[in-house]
Amino acid sequence: MYRLLREHEQTRQRRAQATHPAKQKPELLATGPNQVWTWDITKLAGPVRGVSYDLYVILDIFSRKAIHYEVHPTETGELAKAFIDHAIAENNGIRPGAVHADRARRSPPNPCPACWLCSGSTSRIPDRTCPTTTPTARPSSKP
C-alpha cells in the first residue's frame, strides 16, 4: 500500500499540525520626549589592572539625549535610586512615563530603580521593565 502511495506522491502527514502563534515582545513606543527612558550600567576599566568603575547612564528613547550619567566605584540599589532621583532633578523635575531596563542580572539583590520608579504613577511592562523580578531559572523537577 505505502509503495503505491509513494509512487503517486500520496504519502504525507494527514493530521492537523499544531501551530503556535509567535510570542509578541512587549514594546515601548515614545512619540515625544520624556515618555520613555532607558537606563543601563556599564563597567569602565580603571587606571590600575583589576580596578573598574560603573557608569550609570539614562537616555530618553525619543530624542536619544543622555538625561544624566554618573560614575561610581560599585553598584548598589541605593546608588541606583539616587541616580534616578538625580536624573529627574537634571530634567527639571519632569518624570518619564516609563523606564525601560535591560534584563541583565544585577549583582546586588536590591530592587532596581525601575521598580521604584514604575511603582505608583508611572506605567510598567512586565518582564521588560524590571530585571530583578524576572525569573531567570526555572526550578528543576528532578530530585
Kinemage of the C-alpha trace (Angstrom):
@kinemage 1
@onewidth
@group {chain A} dominant
@subgroup {mainchain}
@vectorlist {calphas} color= white
{ca met a 1} P 0.000 0.000 0.000
{ca tyr a 2} L 2.678 2.533 1.033
{ca arg a 3} L 4.770 1.641 -2.026
{ca leu a 4} L 1.843 2.562 -4.294
{ca leu a 5} L 1.094 5.737 -2.334
{ca arg a 6} L 4.764 6.774 -2.577
{ca glu a 7} L 4.756 6.230 -6.343
{ca his a 8} L 1.762 8.568 -6.663
{ca glu a 9} L 3.236 11.041 -4.136
{ca gln a 10} L 0.375 10.489 -1.740
{ca thr a 11} L 2.371 9.888 1.451
{ca arg a 12} L 2.233 12.815 3.831
{ca gln a 13} L 1.079 13.667 7.317
{ca arg a 14} L -2.703 13.670 7.295
{ca arg a 15} L -3.238 15.064 10.783
{ca ala a 16} L -3.544 18.743 11.512
{ca gln a 17} L -0.230 20.129 12.709
{ca ala a 18} L -0.378 22.325 15.783
{ca thr a 19} L 0.959 25.795 15.133
{ca his a 20} L 1.629 28.268 17.875
{ca pro a 21} L 1.398 31.988 17.245
{ca ala a 22} L 4.643 33.888 17.586
{ca lys a 23} L 5.094 35.464 21.001
{ca gln a 24} L 4.767 39.192 20.809
{ca lys a 25} L 7.547 41.037 22.596
{ca pro a 26} L 6.453 43.982 24.710
{ca glu a 27} L 7.414 47.249 23.120
{ca leu a 28} L 7.620 50.776 24.462
{ca leu a 29} L 6.910 53.469 21.894
{ca ala a 30} L 7.855 57.078 22.529
{ca thr a 31} L 6.116 59.703 20.394
{ca gly a 32} L 7.627 62.615 22.286
{ca pro a 33} L 10.341 63.499 24.793
{ca asn a 34} L 10.189 62.316 28.426
{ca gln a 35} L 7.754 59.500 27.693
{ca val a 36} L 10.196 56.569 27.900
{ca trp a 37} L 13.660 56.500 29.430
{ca thr a 38} L 16.115 53.635 29.312
{ca trp a 39} L 18.981 53.101 31.717
{ca asp a 40} L 21.986 50.839 31.933
{ca ile a 41} L 25.152 50.270 33.944
{ca thr a 42} L 28.428 49.662 32.112
{ca lys a 43} L 31.810 48.645 33.524
{ca leu a 44} L 34.704 51.037 32.851
{ca ala a 45} L 38.337 49.997 33.169
{ca gly a 46} L 40.191 51.838 35.903
{ca pro a 47} L 43.739 53.189 35.863
{ca val a 48} L 45.105 50.028 37.501
{ca arg a 49} L 44.590 46.443 36.376
{ca gly a 50} L 41.707 44.825 38.271
{ca val a 51} L 40.082 48.143 39.195
{ca ser a 52} L 36.849 49.065 37.462
{ca tyr a 53} L 34.103 51.649 37.816
{ca asp a 54} L 30.392 51.550 36.992
{ca leu a 55} L 28.991 54.098 34.545
{ca tyr a 56} L 25.285 54.718 35.148
{ca val a 57} L 23.565 56.254 32.102
{ca ile a 58} L 19.931 57.159 31.448
{ca leu a 59} L 18.695 58.091 27.953
{ca asp a 60} L 15.478 59.500 26.545
{ca ile a 61} L 14.387 56.997 23.881
{ca phe a 62} L 12.634 59.588 21.695
{ca ser a 63} L 15.413 62.164 21.438
{ca arg a 64} L 18.311 59.806 22.302
{ca lys a 65} L 19.513 62.507 24.664
{ca ala a 66} L 21.591 61.480 27.650
{ca ile a 67} L 19.457 62.750 30.516
{ca his a 68} L 22.047 62.013 33.187
{ca tyr a 69} L 25.160 59.932 33.891
{ca glu a 70} L 27.289 59.171 36.920
{ca val a 71} L 30.381 57.074 37.668
{ca his a 72} L 30.587 55.067 40.892
{ca pro a 73} L 33.093 52.529 42.222
{ca thr a 74} L 30.358 49.981 42.937
{ca glu a 75} L 26.821 49.002 42.001
{ca thr a 76} L 24.103 49.119 44.679
{ca gly a 77} L 20.374 49.631 44.821
{ca glu a 78} L 20.794 52.804 46.886
{ca leu a 79} L 23.123 54.336 44.290
{ca ala a 80} L 20.717 53.384 41.502
{ca lys a 81} L 17.776 55.000 43.326
{ca ala a 82} L 19.796 58.167 43.947
{ca phe a 83} L 20.863 58.118 40.292
{ca ile a 84} L 17.209 58.123 39.150
{ca asp a 85} L 16.460 60.963 41.599
{ca his a 86} L 19.378 62.974 40.177
{ca ala a 87} L 18.213 62.284 36.603
{ca ile a 88} L 14.746 63.615 37.399
{ca ala a 89} L 16.286 66.684 39.059
{ca glu a 90} L 18.525 67.270 35.997
{ca asn a 91} L 15.393 67.080 33.831
{ca asn a 92} L 13.773 69.987 35.723
{ca gly a 93} L 11.732 67.599 37.875
{ca ile a 94} L 9.964 66.007 34.890
{ca arg a 95} L 9.375 62.281 35.417
{ca pro a 96} L 9.148 59.897 32.458
{ca gly a 97} L 6.032 57.912 31.654
{ca ala a 98} L 8.017 54.642 31.793
{ca val a 99} L 11.538 53.445 32.464
{ca his a 100} L 12.943 50.568 30.454
{ca ala a 101} L 15.850 48.460 31.669
{ca asp a 102} L 17.566 45.529 30.027
{ca arg a 103} L 17.229 42.108 31.587
{ca ala a 104} L 20.841 41.772 32.645
{ca arg a 105} L 21.477 40.173 36.012
{ca arg a 106} L 22.395 42.699 38.663
{ca ser a 107} L 24.846 41.680 41.344
{ca pro a 108} L 23.073 43.253 44.352
{ca pro a 109} L 19.764 41.700 45.430
{ca asn a 110} L 18.256 45.164 45.987
{ca pro a 111} L 15.353 46.267 43.786
{ca cys a 112} L 16.282 48.166 40.660
{ca pro a 113} L 15.341 51.834 40.207
{ca ala a 114} L 12.872 50.821 37.517
{ca cys a 115} L 10.821 49.018 40.204
{ca trp a 116} L 10.939 52.093 42.400
{ca leu a 117} L 10.122 54.499 39.589
{ca cys a 118} L 7.454 52.351 37.982
{ca ser a 119} L 5.511 51.821 41.165
{ca gly a 120} L 2.767 54.357 41.589
{ca ser a 121} L 2.127 56.898 38.866
{ca thr a 122} L 4.290 55.521 36.071
{ca ser a 123} L 3.467 52.640 33.750
{ca arg a 124} L 5.197 49.292 33.670
{ca ile a 125} L 5.575 46.465 31.159
{ca pro a 126} L 6.004 43.023 32.747
{ca asp a 127} L 9.215 41.081 32.065
{ca arg a 128} L 10.890 44.017 30.334
{ca thr a 129} L 10.897 46.936 32.750
{ca cys a 130} L 12.183 45.192 35.850
{ca pro a 131} L 15.198 42.919 35.505
{ca thr a 132} L 15.238 41.979 39.198
{ca thr a 133} L 11.755 40.449 39.312
{ca thr a 134} L 12.107 38.479 36.081
{ca pro a 135} L 12.683 34.796 36.881
{ca thr a 136} L 15.979 33.680 35.394
{ca ala a 137} L 15.936 29.984 36.253
{ca arg a 138} L 13.111 27.519 36.468
{ca pro a 139} L 13.018 25.043 39.330
{ca ser a 140} L 14.067 21.568 38.367
{ca ser a 141} L 11.530 18.757 38.617
{ca lys a 142} L 14.289 16.217 39.213
{ca pro a 143} L 15.038 15.294 42.854
